[in-house]
Amino acid sequence: FSAKQSFTGFWENETTNQLSTENLSKSNLTSINGNQNTYGLNLLINWLDYKYNPRKGFYLMLETKSGLKKIIGNKENNKIVIPISETNEIESSLFVPEKSMVYQGEIQIEGYLPIWRLISLKLANNSGFKFNDYLLDNDLFRLGGFRLLRGFDQQSIFATNYSIFTTELKILFEENSFLNLFFDQSFIEKSTITEKKTNQTSAFGAGINFQAKPGIFSISYALGRFEDTRFNFSSAKIHFGFINLF
């Protein structure tokens, strides 16, 4: 194994500015202007035998951060006024603090077990949480697509908390090329000012990574479903990815 370990600290600033001045009620109150300043720590352990196409080894990424979330808007009684509906007869609003603490964490664990010369079993988990009493959609994790949760549209699932378990069988036929069969199972929670719900997803499929002159191309075919739906081949997704090797 070529061992690599690191422990770092960081500061982040995130700013949200709405492009439209349309009343929030018409967009289901999914975002509002604001910014977020956080400080965090990151732990990385990389004991993989090869970065781009491992056959054996262990990988861990653990990141936590916390800080201050600030909402920008009209004030009333030291609270920010967020309109959620407005008609000629009724006007409804939420009153939230201008500043509040936010806490976030993510973990990525991967283990690769060699089964035979060119066959390896990957077991993985990706999880994350975000805690704040005044979250909107623009504050949440975005899941779905090639990188995280195959079988669903790119970044189509919004989550406050999530945990994704992956089982993947890989057949390695070149240094940067392999075929795979995979199954993803996730548990998802969404908790915002206006919406609270939980869901589960399941997805399975197959894919190929292959080396070309520009880099590594990835293609995956996946079927995904929520807990209250069935697998439907007409809604299958094809995901494309590319890694540029310098």
N, C-alpha and C positions, 0 to 999 in steps of 0.2 A: 504494500500500500504506500502511496505517496501522501503522507499525512499533511493536513493543513488545518490550522485552528486560528481563530481570531476573535477578539472581544473589543467592540468599539462603542463609542457614544456619539450621538448626533443631535442636531436641532433641525426641525422642519417648520416651514410656514406654508399653509394652504389658504388660498383666497378664492371665494366664490362671488362672481358678478353675473347677475342675470342679463342676458342679451336682450330680453324683451321686457317691456314695461306693462305687459298684459296683466290683468288682475290675477292674483294668485289662485283664486277659486276656479279659474278656467283651466289651470294646469294641475288641479288636484293637490295643491300645496306640496310640491315635490322638492322645491328648493327656495332659498332666500339668500340675499347677500350677507356675507360674513367672512371671517377669517379664523384661522386656528394656528396657534403656536404650541409646539410640543417638543419635549426633550425625551430621548430614548436611549436604549441599550440594545446591542445586537450581538448575539453569540453564534458563531459559525464553526462547525466541525465537519470536515470533508475527508473521509477515509475511503474514497472510491478509488478503484484501480485505474479508471480512466474517466475524465470529466464528461466527454460528449456521448459515450456509449459504454457505460459501466457493465461489467459482468458480475462483479462481487464488490462488497463494501457497504459502508454506512455513511449517511449524510444527515446532518441536523442543522436547521436554521431556527433560531428562537429570537423573537424581537418583541420588545415591550416599549410603550411610550405613553406619556401623559402630559397634559398641558391645559391651556385655556382656550375655550371656544367663545368667540364673540359674534353676536348677531347684530347686523346693521339695519336700522329702520327707524320708524317714527316712535317716539317715546311718549308714555302716558303713565304717571305715577311711578316713575323709575322702572318701568317695564317696557319691553318692545312690543308694539302692537302688530300682530300678524292677522290680516283679514282672511277669513276662510270662506265667506259667502257674502254676497251683497246684492240686494234687490231694491226696488222702490219702497218696499215696506219693511224689510228685515235686513239688519246688518249684524253679522256675527264675526267675532274676532277671538284670537288667542292672545293672552298676555304672558310673555316669557321673560326671564332675566336676560339682561344684555350680555352677561358673562357667566360661564359655568365651566366646571372641570370636565375633561373628557379623558377616558382611559381606553387604551387599545393594545391588543397583543395578537401575534401570529406565530404559528409554529409549522415547520415543514420537516417531516421525518421520512427518510427513504432507506430501505434495506434491500440489498441485492444478494440472492442466494444462487450460486452456480449449481445446476442440476446435472448437466452433462457438458461435453466439450463446448458446444455452441448454444446451449440453452440456459437461460437464467430466469429466476422468478423474482419479480419486484413486488414488494409490499410497502405501501406508503400511506401517510396521513397528512392532510393539510387542514389546519383549523385556524379560526380567528374569532376574536370578539371585539366589540366596541361598546363602551358604556357611556351614556349621557342621556339625561331625561328629555332633551330637546332636539333629537335627531330628525333630519329629513332625508329624502332619498339621495340627495347629493353628498351626504355624509357617509353613506354606507359602502360596504364591500360590493363589488360587481363581479358576479360569477357567471360562468358559461363560456364555452368556446374551447379553442385549442389548448390554452395554457392551463385552465382550471375548470373542470366539469364538462367533459366532452358530451356530445349528444344534444346540446342546447345552443341557442343563438348566442353570439358573442356578447358578453357582459349584459345579458338580458335579465339576470336574477339579482335582486338587491337583497342584501343580508346584513343583519346586525351581528349575528353569531352564526358560525357554520363549522361543520366538520365533515371532511370528505375522505373516505377510505378507498384505496385503490389496490386492486390485485391485477398483475400484468405478467403474462408469459412472453418472454422475448427470445427470438431466434436470431443470433448474431451471425452474419455471413461475411461482413467486412469490418474494418476498424471503425468506420462511422456509419455502418448500415445494418439494419435489422428489420425483421417482421415482428409484429406483436398482436396478441389478443388481450383485451383488457375488460375489466368490470369496475365501475365506480358506484359507490353508494354514499349518499350525503344526507345530512340532517341540517336543516336551515331554519333560522328564526329571523323574522323581521319585526322590529319594534321602533316605531317612529311616533311623532306627536299625534298623528292621525290614524295610524294603522298598527295592529299587532296580530301576527299570524305565524304559524309554524308549518313546515312542509318537509317532505322527504323526496329525494330523487334517486332513481336507479338508471344506469346507462351501461351499455356494453357495445363492443365493436372491435375493429381490427385496423391495423395501420402499417405503414412502412416508412422507414427513414433510409435515404440513400445519398451517397456521396456524389457530388458533381463538382466541376471546376470552381464555381462561385462559392460553394459551401455545402451545407447539409439541408436537403429538402425533406419535409415531413408531410404525409398525407394520412388522414384518419377518417374512417367511416364509422359513425356511431348512431345508435338509437337511444333516446332518453325518454323518461316518463316521470311525471309527478305521482305522488301516492294515490291520487284520485283519478288517474288516467291509465290507459293501457299503452303498450308499445305499438307504434304505428309506423310501418315502413315508409309511408308517404311523407312522414315528417322527419325522416333520417337526415343527419347533417354530415357534410363533408368538410373537414377542417384542414387548412393548409398552414404550414409553418416553414420558416427558413432561418438557419444559423449561418452567418457569414464568418468564415475562417480567414484570419489575416496571416 
